[in-house]
Amino acid sequence: MTPKLILASSSPFRRMLMENAGLSFEAHAAAIDERRLEAPLEKAGARPDAVALVLARAKAEDVSRRFPDGMVIGSDQTMSLGGRVFHKPKDMADAANHLQILSGVTHRLNSAVVIVSNGVVLWEHLAHAQLTMRPLTADFIGRHLARVGERALSSVGAYQLEGQGIQLFEKIEGDYFTILGLPMLPLLKKLRELGAIDG
């Protein structure tokens, strides 16, 4: 019997990616404190992509405890510049600060995906994207944030590539799915190998 697929996320973007791929699944948010899990890792100097993997695994394991018979997909993403890991801006001033720091440099999105069944990690994968922001003036940042409003606070980088945020960039290396935080191609390949979807 094909196992029930469960996405351990409340993210509308990740649900959209799964739905667009034609997958039949349920979505259940994990009940974990991400900042509490991140803090000791960052203090210990863990790599940003390792942090993403730990969080993705924790989400999948949490939901798997509630649905032990399901095949649970957990994912997470960190955004890093060198060794610094960014978090969602607290307010519009913080969003402007994020954009000023990212202006003219290349930052990295680290996307992790994990499959857990009955509490056992069956597979995990890391993918990366490199995004180079064009040089931005303080005046442009102010006008941009005025246009996008509170949406800037919903993403770690204070931008949405699928919206006006695309105007901030001069170069993007990495696939769309990795940028949205769920590397779909390796995930679909593994689900076919596990017999969870039609091969």
Phi, psi and chi 1 to 4 in degrees:
 res  aa     phi    psi   chi1   chi2   chi3   chi4
   1 MET       -  136.9 -172.1  175.2   82.5      -
   2 THR   -69.3  128.1  -56.8      -      -      -
   3 PRO   -68.1  152.4   24.2  -31.9      -      -
   4 LYS   -74.4  129.0  177.7  167.3   65.1  175.9
   5 LEU   -86.0  135.3  -79.0 -175.5      -      -
   6 ILE  -132.0  127.5  -61.0  171.7      -      -
   7 LEU   -94.2  120.0  177.1   64.5      -      -
   8 ALA   -85.7   69.6      -      -      -      -
   9 SER  -163.1  150.6  177.3      -      -      -
  10 SER  -108.2    7.1   58.4      -      -      -
  11 SER   -68.9  122.9  163.0      -      -      -
  12 PRO   -64.9  -30.2   21.6  -30.7      -      -
  13 PHE   -69.4  -42.3  -65.4  110.6      -      -
  14 ARG   -69.5  -37.8  -70.1  172.4 -174.1  152.6
  15 ARG   -61.5  -42.1  -75.8 -157.5  -51.0  -89.9
  16 MET   -60.7  -43.0  175.3 -165.8   71.6      -
  17 LEU   -62.0  -42.3  -66.5  178.2      -      -
  18 MET   -66.6  -44.4  -61.5  -89.6  -72.6      -
  19 GLU   -63.9  -44.2  -71.6  166.4   -3.1      -
  20 ASN   -63.4  -26.8  -71.7   -8.5      -      -
  21 ALA   -80.8   -2.6      -      -      -      -
  22 GLY    80.8   20.0      -      -      -      -
  23 LEU   -84.1  143.2  -60.3 -178.4      -      -
  24 SER   -96.8  119.0  176.4      -      -      -
  25 PHE  -158.0  165.2   68.0   98.6      -      -
  26 GLU  -110.1  155.3  -64.0  177.4    8.2      -
  27 ALA  -121.4  126.8      -      -      -      -
  28 HIS  -137.2  123.7  -61.9  -81.0      -      -
  29 ALA   -70.2  143.2      -      -      -      -
  30 ALA   -78.6  146.0      -      -      -      -
  31 ALA  -102.6   71.4      -      -      -      -
  32 ILE  -125.4  155.2   64.7  166.4      -      -
  33 ASP   -97.1   97.3 -175.8  -20.5      -      -
  34 GLU   -61.3  -42.5  -66.2 -174.5   36.1      -
  35 ARG   -64.1  -36.7  -62.4  -67.9   85.8   82.8
  36 ARG   -66.8  -37.1 -174.2 -178.1   61.7   79.3
  37 LEU   -72.1  -36.7  -72.8  172.1      -      -
  38 GLU   -70.6  -40.0  -82.5 -179.3  -26.1      -
  39 ALA   -52.7  -52.2      -      -      -      -
  40 PRO   -67.2  -30.2   20.1  -29.9      -      -
  41 LEU   -65.9  -45.8  -65.5  170.1      -      -
  42 GLU   -67.2  -37.4  -68.5  177.4    9.3      -
  43 LYS   -63.4  -34.4 -171.2  174.2 -179.4 -178.2
  44 ALA   -82.1   -1.4      -      -      -      -
  45 GLY    80.3   25.8      -      -      -      -
  46 ALA   -63.1  143.8      -      -      -      -
  47 ARG   -62.6  146.8  -67.9 -169.2  -28.1  -90.5
  48 PRO   -56.7  -36.8  -28.0   36.2      -      -
  49 ASP   -71.6  -30.2   53.5    2.4      -      -
  50 ALA   -66.8  -35.4      -      -      -      -
  51 VAL   -62.9  -44.8  173.4      -      -      -
  52 ALA   -59.6  -40.9      -      -      -      -
  53 LEU   -66.8  -42.2 -165.1   55.2      -      -
  54 VAL   -61.3  -42.9  167.4      -      -      -
  55 LEU   -67.7  -41.9  -67.2  173.5      -      -
  56 ALA   -62.1  -42.1      -      -      -      -
  57 ARG   -65.3  -42.9 -167.6 -176.6  -57.0  132.6
  58 ALA   -62.5  -39.8      -      -      -      -
  59 LYS   -63.7  -47.9  -70.5  176.7  179.4  179.3
  60 ALA   -64.6  -40.9      -      -      -      -
  61 GLU   -66.2  -38.8  -71.5  172.3  -19.9      -
  62 ASP   -62.2  -47.9  176.5   74.4      -      -
  63 VAL   -69.8  -33.4  173.0      -      -      -
  64 SER   -62.7  -31.2 -178.4      -      -      -
  65 ARG   -64.4  -31.5  -79.0 -169.2  -78.3  -85.5
  66 ARG   -83.5  -27.6  -75.9  179.8  -89.5  152.6
  67 PHE  -131.3   70.3  -58.1   93.7      -      -
  68 PRO   -62.2  -25.5   20.1  -31.0      -      -
  69 ASP   -85.8   -7.4  -63.7  -29.4      -      -
  70 GLY   -86.4  163.4      -      -      -      -
  71 MET  -102.8  106.9 -168.5  167.4  -75.0      -
  72 VAL   -98.9  130.1 -178.9      -      -      -
  73 ILE  -106.1  118.3  -60.8  162.2      -      -
  74 GLY  -112.2  143.0      -      -      -      -
  75 SER  -144.7  154.9   62.7      -      -      -
  76 ASP  -157.1  164.5 -155.4  -86.6      -      -
  77 GLN  -143.5  138.5 -177.4 -174.1   72.1      -
  78 THR  -117.4  153.8   56.3      -      -      -
  79 MET  -116.9  129.0 -170.3 -173.2   95.4      -
  80 SER  -134.8  151.6   55.6      -      -      -
  81 LEU  -132.6  106.8  179.0   60.2      -      -
  82 GLY    63.9 -128.0      -      -      -      -
  83 GLY   -93.4   -1.7      -      -      -      -
  84 ARG   -83.8  130.6  175.5 -179.6  174.2  178.5
  85 VAL  -101.5  130.1  175.6      -      -      -
  86 PHE   -93.6  153.2  -74.6   71.5      -      -
  87 HIS  -122.9  166.4  -59.5  -68.6      -      -
  88 LYS   -57.2  138.4  -73.3 -179.0 -178.0  176.8
  89 PRO   -62.1  142.9   17.9  -26.9      -      -
  90 LYS   -77.4  -31.8  -62.2 -177.0  -71.0  -68.8
  91 ASP  -156.2 -178.0   51.7   33.2      -      -
  92 MET   -67.8  -31.6  -64.9  -56.8  -80.8      -
  93 ALA   -65.7  -39.2      -      -      -      -
  94 ASP   -67.1  -38.2 -160.6   24.0      -      -
  95 ALA   -62.0  -42.6      -      -      -      -
  96 ALA   -62.8  -39.1      -      -      -      -
  97 ASN   -63.7  -41.9 -176.0   54.0      -      -
  98 HIS   -56.7  -49.1  -84.8   38.4      -      -
  99 LEU   -66.1  -35.3  -66.2  179.1      -      -
 100 GLN   -64.6  -40.3  -74.8  162.1   -0.4      -
 101 ILE   -67.5  -38.9  -68.1  168.1      -      -
 102 LEU   -80.5  -16.1  -61.9  174.2      -      -
 103 SER   -57.5  125.4  171.4      -      -      -
 104 GLY    76.4    5.9      -      -      -      -
 105 VAL  -127.5  170.8  -61.8      -      -      -
 106 THR  -104.3  123.6  -59.7      -      -      -
 107 HIS  -113.3  174.3   64.6  -85.1      -      -
 108 ARG  -129.0  137.1 -177.9  162.9  150.8  161.9
 109 LEU  -104.0  128.2  -62.6  178.2      -      -
 110 ASN  -113.6  109.4  -46.7  -75.4      -      -
 111 SER  -111.2  125.4  -66.1      -      -      -
 112 ALA  -115.4  143.4      -      -      -      -
 113 VAL  -137.2  139.0   58.8      -      -      -
 114 VAL  -135.6  142.1  175.7      -      -      -
 115 ILE  -114.2  127.8  -61.2  174.5      -      -
 116 VAL  -127.4  137.0  171.3      -      -      -
 117 SER  -134.1  127.6 -177.4      -      -      -
 118 ASN    53.2   39.2 -157.8   20.3      -      -
 119 GLY    80.3   -1.2      -      -      -      -
 120 VAL  -104.8  129.5  176.4      -      -      -
 121 VAL   -74.3  115.6  176.1      -      -      -
 122 LEU   -89.1  -28.4  -58.1 -179.9      -      -
 123 TRP  -168.3  147.8  174.7   78.2      -      -
 124 GLU  -148.0  151.2   48.8 -169.0   33.8      -
 125 HIS  -148.9  143.1  178.3   81.9      -      -
 126 LEU  -119.4  138.0  -89.4  168.9      -      -
 127 ALA  -134.7  153.6      -      -      -      -
 128 HIS  -131.5  152.3  -54.0   93.5      -      -
 129 ALA  -134.3  142.7      -      -      -      -
 130 GLN  -111.9  124.8  -53.6  -85.8  119.5      -
 131 LEU  -122.4  124.4  -69.2   82.9      -      -
 132 THR  -106.3  117.1  -56.9      -      -      -
 133 MET   -87.1  139.3 -159.7  170.8  -83.1      -
 134 ARG   -71.2  159.2   64.8 -173.4 -179.5   85.4
 135 PRO   -61.8  130.2  -23.4   34.4      -      -
 136 LEU  -118.8  136.0  -52.8  173.0      -      -
 137 THR   -83.1  159.2   65.9      -      -      -
 138 ALA   -61.3  -36.9      -      -      -      -
 139 ASP   -64.2  -43.5  -75.8  -13.6      -      -
 140 PHE   -64.8  -42.5  176.3   82.4      -      -
 141 ILE   -57.7  -44.0  -71.1  171.8      -      -
 142 GLY   -61.9  -44.1      -      -      -      -
 143 ARG   -67.1  -40.7  -67.2 -165.3  -56.1  -86.9
 144 HIS   -61.8  -46.9  173.2   73.9      -      -
 145 LEU   -66.8  -32.3  -69.6  175.4      -      -
 146 ALA   -64.7  -36.0      -      -      -      -
 147 ARG   -72.3  -44.1  -74.3 -167.2  -62.4  -91.4
 148 VAL   -85.5  -21.7  -59.7      -      -      -
 149 GLY    62.9 -144.7      -      -      -      -
 150 GLU   -63.2  -15.7  -63.0  -71.8  -48.1      -
 151 ARG   -58.9  -27.0  -71.9 -167.1  -60.5  -83.4
 152 ALA   -62.4  -23.2      -      -      -      -
 153 LEU   -85.1   -6.1  -53.6 -178.3      -      -
 154 SER   -91.3   -4.4   66.8      -      -      -
 155 SER  -130.9  151.8   74.1      -      -      -
 156 VAL   -59.0  -41.4  173.3      -      -      -
 157 GLY   -85.1    0.5      -      -      -      -
 158 ALA    65.4   29.5      -      -      -      -
 159 TYR  -146.0  156.9   60.8   78.6      -      -
 160 GLN  -124.9  113.1  -72.8   81.7   32.7      -
 161 LEU   -63.5  -28.5  -79.6  178.4      -      -
 162 GLU   -76.7   -5.3   65.7  -81.7    7.1      -
 163 GLY  -123.1 -142.1      -      -      -      -
 164 GLN   -68.1  -13.3  -66.9 -174.3   45.4      -
 165 GLY   -60.1  -23.2      -      -      -      -
 166 ILE   -60.4  -25.7 -167.0   64.1      -      -
 167 GLN   -70.3  -11.0  -64.8 -170.0   32.3      -
 168 LEU   -83.3  -11.7  -54.5  175.5      -      -
 169 PHE  -111.4  150.2  -68.9   90.1      -      -
 170 GLU  -113.9  -17.0   62.8 -178.6   30.9      -
 171 LYS  -156.2  137.1 -174.0  176.8 -178.7 -176.8
 172 ILE  -134.2  125.7  -64.0  173.2      -      -
 173 GLU  -120.5  116.0  -61.1  172.1  -87.4      -
 174 GLY   137.6  157.5      -      -      -      -
 175 ASP   -85.8  158.8   71.1   69.9      -      -
 176 TYR   -54.7  -41.6  174.3   71.1      -      -
 177 PHE   -67.9  -40.1  -54.1  107.0      -      -
 178 THR   -63.1  -40.9  -64.5      -      -      -
 179 ILE   -63.8  -36.2  -69.7  166.6      -      -
 180 LEU   -82.0   -4.2  -74.3 -173.1      -      -
 181 GLY    97.7   11.0      -      -      -      -
 182 LEU  -144.0   96.0 -174.9   60.0      -      -
 183 PRO   -66.1   94.7  -18.4   31.9      -      -
 184 MET   -71.1  -39.8  -74.1  -62.1  -67.2      -
 185 LEU   -63.5  -49.8  -65.5  176.8      -      -
 186 PRO   -65.5  -32.6   15.7  -26.2      -      -
 187 LEU   -64.2  -48.0  173.6   61.4      -      -
 188 LEU   -61.9  -40.2  -68.7  170.0      -      -
 189 LYS   -60.2  -45.4  179.4 -178.3  178.2 -175.4
 190 LYS   -67.9  -38.8  179.4   49.9   66.5  171.5
 191 LEU   -62.9  -36.9  -70.0  174.2      -      -
 192 ARG   -66.6  -42.3  -75.1 -168.8  -67.9  -91.4
 193 GLU   -63.1  -33.7  -70.2  172.8   -0.9      -
 194 LEU   -82.4   -5.0  -67.6  170.6      -      -
 195 GLY    75.1   19.0      -      -      -      -
 196 ALA   -84.9  -21.7      -      -      -      -
 197 ILE  -134.8  164.5   60.9  174.7      -      -
 198 ASP   -63.1  127.9 -176.0   21.3      -      -
 199 GLY   -96.0      -      -      -      -      -
